[in-house]
Structures are given as C-alpha cells and as structure tokens.
C-alpha cells in the first residue's frame, strides 16, 4: 500500500492499495471517532457492485449506515439531485460529527462532496473512487461541484475530504472504454509535469502498473494543490484540455465522456499551439501519438464557433480573457491568458 499525505488547510491521506474497500469501517472510526452514522452516496452502476461491501465494513465497525443511490450519469450532477441528497441527509438526521462516504466516480464524488460542504455548513466526507479518472484526479484536491444548465461545475465549493481510499481492484470491473477515459487524465499529468512519466505511458500503453501510476498522479496533484489550494494560480495548469474539452462535452449533450472530451481538448490545444508557434511540431506530435496510442479521440465535429461560446461560460474566464494551458515542452506547460476575442481563431487553428 502507498500513502500520499496532502498537506492542505485540512490535511488528509490518500491511501492506494489492493483490498482497501474492506477496511473502510476501521479507517473511518479511527479517523472520525465521534461518528455514529454514515451516508453512502453512490450511483446505480456502482452500488450493485460494491455497495454491500462498503456497508458491511462500516456496520462491522459499529456505524449506522444509510445510503443514497441516484441514476448514473452526468445528468444527475444537477441541482435537483443535490437538493434531494440534502433532504435525505436531514431526514435521516445526520449530525456534524457524522459523515458521507462517496462511493463511485467523478460524478458521485463531486455531488457528495458538495453536499458535505454545505449540509449543516459542512460535515466530513471520505472519497472511495471506483474509476481511474476519479482515483487520479477528482477525488484529490477538494474541488466539489454540480452543473448548471449554463455550464459544467458552475456551482461548487472547495472542501477537502477527510480521507481517500483508492482500491485499484475496483477498477477491474470497469468497461474498457471507462478505464480508457481515465487515461486521458493520467496522460495529462505527464504532459504537465513529468517527461519521464509521459515516456513510460507512451511505452506501456494500457498495460501500465495501476497502483504505481495512480500513486504518481496523486503525488503530482498533491504537489500542486498544497501550493495553490483554492485554484488562483499554479493549480490552473491542471485544466489542460479542459476549457475546450468541457465545450466538446457540452456540445455532445454529455453523451461523450469527460475523459474523451478532455483528450479532444488537449489535442486541439496542441495543434493550435504548434500553429501559433507556442510549441514545436515534435511536442504536438508526441501528444497526439500518445493519445492515439491509448485509443483516445483527437478530433471533433464541433465548430470553432460552438466551442468558443462554451468557453465564454467557462469558470476559468476572468474578465476579458480566458486562461488556456499551453504545452511548451512535454513536462513544461504554461498558463496563457488569451483575450476572449482571440479564442475562436485559436480553436479553429486546432481543429
């Protein structure tokens, strides 16, 4: 087992290792000794697979367990589901010493975390990621949110978990396309921060060491989050491919997955950056080659105009500019504020 400590304002451990789901109860009561009740939040895909194991572990530790299960999919990460969850917590009389356990992927973690941040002005929560994407990215760092009709993740709060238990065994049940989806975020870390890690991924493809790769991604994210917990500077780099990728995702009415959308967004940025002379052709080609090696998409039918309109509602917009993350070299990316008036042309150059 590997443990990565995240020294934020409320520090916590990310534990990565086989069999950790069955230790949830023992970890929880040691960490939160005053807790008497826990609400497991999960979705209709994950709960039938792992819900009973999580419940059994918590009950064996002497905790009363209730569970809130919602329909799987991005469409559920909305105000209506969020309010239902808050009502459920109140109905079952969870107190500020009780906690939420988020069992699922990014949608579950975002929704449960936002509820934890706001119910009774804040109660503890534990992240139990069941997808590669959630394990390496969304479960770490304390960003929680729901979507609004106007855009993705526009209502949210920073709320660090009390613990993250990442059991790589849970990834074995993932369909191939969902596992590959998380690989887009894994590749992102190599492009941003670690040339050797990127080379390893390019060489290994989908056959990488899961525990080691998850741990490396968490370490890289930890290093950024502890410097910029509230996303006002360096942490913005973690949005590589996301500003445009969120537009691709929205234009598909969320039928295209987050990871595939980010892969497309990253490819568009790489091609556009090369066209603008912001990176060399070899950097562009390395990024495109690795994305294709993982069978991730690098093109979209969306128009530059449509993606530009989505970028205007992106939460990384500040006044008259949008901050794009540009790869100068593999392992060396910069935050590049771009005037809103230039965004559409930049996107067009990358399509």
N, C-alpha and C positions, 0 to 999 in steps of 0.2 A: 504494500500500500504506500502511496505517495501522499504527503500532506503539504499543501501550499498555504501559508498564512497570508491573509490580506489585511494590511495594517491601515485600514481606513478609520474614520471617526468612531465607528463601532467595528472593531476588528473581528475577524472570524476565520475559520479554517475551511479550506476546500480539500476534502479527502477523496482520493481516487484509488479504487481498488475493487477487485472481484469480491462479490458477496456482501457488499456494504448495505444493500437494501434491508437485509435481515437483521442488521444491527441498529436500525433506525431508532427503535424504542430505547435501547440502552444509551445511545448517544444523546437522545433528546432529554431524558430525565437527568443525566449528569449536567447537561448544559443549562436546562431550564427546570430546576428542582421545584419551583413553586407551581408549575403547570399541573392542572388536573384534567384538562380537556384539550383535544386537538381536532381541528377540522382538516381532513384531507381534501384538497381540491384537485380534481383530475378531469380528464375528458373521456368521451365514450369509446375511444380507441385504446387508451392506456389502462383505464380502470379494470376491464375484464382480464387483462394480462397480469397486472401487478398489484391491484388494489387490495386483494385479500392478504397478500404477503406483508404489505405495509401495515394494514390494520392489525394483523396478528402480532407483528413485532411491537407495535405501540401498546396494544392491550396487554401483552405479556409483561410490559414494563409498568403496568398499573394505571394506564391512562384511559379515560373515556374517549371513544372515537366516534365522530360523526363525519359524514362525507358528502361533498357537493360535486356532482358529476354533470358536466354540460356537454352539448354536442361538439364533437371535434371540428376544428377548422378556424381560420382567421375570422370568419364572420361572427363567431361567438365572442371575440375580444372587443366587446362593444359596451356601451352604457347600460343597455338593458340587462345583460348578463352580470355586469358588475353590481348593479343595484340589487339583483336577485341574490347574489352572493352576500352582500352586506346584510340584507334582510334575513338570510339563512343564519348568519353568524349571530345576529341579535336574537332571533327566535330560539336558538339553542344556547343562548346566554353565555357565550364565550366572554371571558374577562381579559383584562390586560396582562394577566400572568399566564394565560393560555396561549396557544399558538396555532398557526396554519402550516401544513405540510403541502408543498406544491409538487405533485407527482405527475410529471409529463414533460412536454417540450416547451418551446418558447412561448406559445400562446398561454399555456397553463401558468408558467412562471410569471409572465407579465401581469396577467389578470389577478392571480393570487397575491402577488407582491404588492400590487396597487391597493387591493383590498386590505392587506396587512398594514400598509402605510396609512390608511385613512380610517379604518374601523377603530372606534374609541381613541382616535388621534394616534393610533399606532400600536400594534401588537407584534410579537416576534413571528418570524416565519423561517422555515427550513426549505431549501431547494433540493429536489430529488430529480435531476434531469434524466430523461429517458431517450433523448435524441442526441446525436453528435453535436448538432448546432447549439442546443441548449447547454450541453456539457462544456463546450469550449468558449461559449460567448455569453448567451443571455442570462445564464444562471449566476454569473460572476459580475460584480461591479455595481449592483444596486439600482439599475435602471428598471423601473416598472411603469406600465402604461396600458391604456386602452386606445383603440382607434376611434376617430370621429368620422362622420360622413365626409368631411372636408380633407381628411388625410390620416396617415398612419401614425400612431403613437403620439397624438397631439394632446392627450390628457394623461398626466402621469406624475410620478414623484420619485425622488431618489430615496431608496430605502434598502439599506444593506441587509442581506439575510443574516441569520444567526449562525448558520452552518450550511455548507453544501456537501451532500453525499453523492458522489458520482460513481456508480457501479457500471463498469464497461460491459458486464454480462447482459445488461438490459438492452444494449444496442443490437444484440444478436437477433432480436425479434423484429428489427426494423426492415421494411421492404428496401430493396436495393436503391430505389430512387430517393427514399427519405435519408438513407445514410449518405448517399452522394450529395444530397442537398447540404448537409453539414460540412462537407469537404470544401465548399466554397469559402466558408468562414475560416477553416483551417489554412487554406492557401493564402487567404488574406493576411494572416499573421506573418507568414514567410515573406510576402511582398513588402509588408510594412517594416519589419524589424530584423529579420534573420535570414541572411542569404544562404547559410549552410542548411538551415531547416527547409527552406524552399527547394534547394537542390535535392535533399533527401526525399521530399514529397514527389518531386518530378521523377526521381529514380524508382521509388517504391510504388507509386500509383495507389490504388485502393488497398494494397496489401501492407499498409504501414502498421507499426506496433501501436495499437489503440491506446493503451494505458500511457505509454511514453509520449505520444503525440498530444493527447488531452492534457497531460501534465505540462508539457512545454507551452501549449497555447494559454493555459491558465497562468503560468509564470509570466508570460509576456503581457497578458492583460493586466495582471496584478501590478506589474512594474509601472504601467501607465496610470491605472486607477489610483494608486497611492499618491501619485504626483498631482492628479487632476480629478479628484473625486466627483466634482459637480460639472464636469464637461464644459469648461470655459476656455480650454487651451489645447494641451497636448492630446487629451483624450479624443478630440475631434478626429484624429487620424484613424480611429477605429471605424469611422464611417466610410472608408474606402469602398467605392462602388455603390454605396447605399443611397445617396441623393438621387441618382439616376435610376438605380435599381428599384427603389420604392415607387418611382413613376411607372416603371415596367410592370411591377406587381399590381399597382392600382389600375393600370390600363387593361390588364387581363381580368379585372374584377376579382382578383385574388385567386384565380384558377391556376396561375403559375406560382410555384413555391417561392418562399423568401430566398432560399439559397440560390436557386436558378436565376432569380431576378438580380441578386447581388452579383452573380457571375457575369451576367449580361452587362450590368452597370460597370463592373470592373473592366470588362473588355472594351466598352465604349470609351471609358476614360483613357485606357492605354492607347487605343488607336488615335484618339483626339490629341492626347499629349504628344505623341510622336509627330502628328501632323502639324502641331504648333511649335515643334522644336523644344518641347519641355522635357523630353526623354529621347533616348536613341531608339532606332528601329530594333536593336537587339533586345532591349528591355520589353518593348511591345511584343515582340515575337516570343520571348520566354514566357510571358504571362499568358498569351493566347495558347501556346503549346501546352502548358501545364493544365489550363482549364479544359482543353480538349482531351488531354490525357485522362482526366477524371470524368470524361463524357458529360461535361457541363456545357450548357449553351453559351454562345458568344455573340449571337445576333438576335434581333427582334424586328417584328413588323411594325412596331410603333413608330410614329413620325417624330421628328425633332420638335415640332410644334407641340404635340401632345405631352412629350416628356418635359419640355420647358414649362408648360403650365403646371405640371405636377411639382416641379422644382420650386415654383413660386410659393407653394404652401408648405415646403419642407421646413422642419423646425430648426435647421441649421442656417436658415436665411437670417441675415442681420441687416436691417435697413435696406439699402440698395444693392447688396451683394449677397452671394451665396458662396460658402466655403467648400471648395472641392478639394479632394485629396489626390495629389498628383505623384506618381512614381517617377523619381529622377533616376534611380537605380533600384535593383532588387535589394531590399533591406534599407532603402533610404527614400522615404516619401515626405512630402511637404504639404502643409495647409496653404491652399492657394485661393484667397478671396477673389471672386470674379464678379464684375458688375452684372446685374441682372440682365442688362441689355445685350450682353455678350454670350449668355448661356446657350441660347438656341443655336447659334452658329457653332459653338464648341461641340454641342451634342451632335449636330449634323455632321461635323468632321469625323466623329467617331462611329457613326452608323455603318 
